[in-house]
Amino acid sequence: MAAKLSGSGGGKYTVEANAEINITPFVDIMLVLLIIFMVAAPLATVSVPVKLPRAVAPPAPNPPKPIFISVQDDGDVYVGDFKTSIATIGEDLKGQIGNRTPDQERIFIRGDQQTRYGDFMQVMNALQDNGFYSVALVGEES
């Protein structure tokens, strides 16, 4: 910003404001940035031609829907949303997994905080007796 120190009006130390905007530094900065981007843009592209092979792997199938077993505090057992018993839990699970084998399935068990340990272990033993060895316990995050 420039100031006029001499001239008409006012006293010896009166300073008048200059209301003109000097855009020369702004234009200089923009031109430097333009040159930088013009030089840097060709460097960002890949200049080595490579013939890539085609992917021949088949797309992976979607993972199956997880199976949840719920054990309530009174000992009731559910496979998904359907009530079952310890005696029939193996057949119910095999019906849900379809043509997959039990050792390929991961079963998620949710147990109520007040569930007796014996009821929970009956469910675990019934799963192992029917070939379901991959079992995960579901807990609530703290």
C-alpha positions, 0 to 999 in steps of 0.5 A, spaced: 500 500 500 502 506 498 502 513 501 502 520 499 507 524 503 507 531 500 501 535 497 495 539 498 491 539 504 493 537 512 499 538 515 506 536 514 505 529 517 498 527 514 498 521 510 493 519 505 491 512 503 491 509 496 485 505 495 488 502 488 490 494 489 497 492 486 495 485 483 502 484 480 505 479 486 498 475 485 499 474 477 507 473 478 505 467 483 499 464 479 504 464 473 509 460 477 504 455 479 502 454 472 509 453 470 510 448 476 504 444 474 505 444 467 512 441 468 510 436 473 503 433 470 507 429 464 512 426 470 506 423 473 504 419 467 507 412 466 511 412 460 513 405 460 509 401 456 507 394 459 502 389 456 499 386 462 496 379 462 489 378 463 486 375 469 484 368 469 482 367 476 474 366 477 471 371 481 470 369 489 463 367 491 460 371 496 461 368 503 455 365 506 450 368 511 453 367 518 449 362 522 448 364 529 446 360 535 443 363 541 442 360 548 437 364 553 438 364 560 432 359 561 436 354 557 432 355 550 436 354 544 435 358 537 438 357 531 437 364 527 430 366 529 428 359 530 427 355 536 430 348 537 433 343 542 439 340 543 437 333 540 435 336 534 440 342 533 445 338 528 439 337 523 437 344 524 444 347 522 445 342 517 439 344 513 441 351 514 448 350 511 445 346 505 450 342 501 456 345 504 460 340 509 460 342 517 467 343 517 467 349 512 462 353 517 463 357 522 458 358 527 457 364 532 454 362 539 451 368 543 449 366 550 445 371 555 449 373 561 445 369 566 446 362 562 448 356 566 455 354 564 452 347 563 446 349 558 452 352 554 456 346 554 451 342 552 450 346 546 458 346 544 458 338 545 452 338 540 455 342 535 462 338 536 458 331 535 455 333 529 462 336 526 461 343 527 468 345 530 469 352 528 465 356 533 466 363 535 463 366 541 460 373 540 460 378 546 458 385 546 463 391 546 465 394 552 
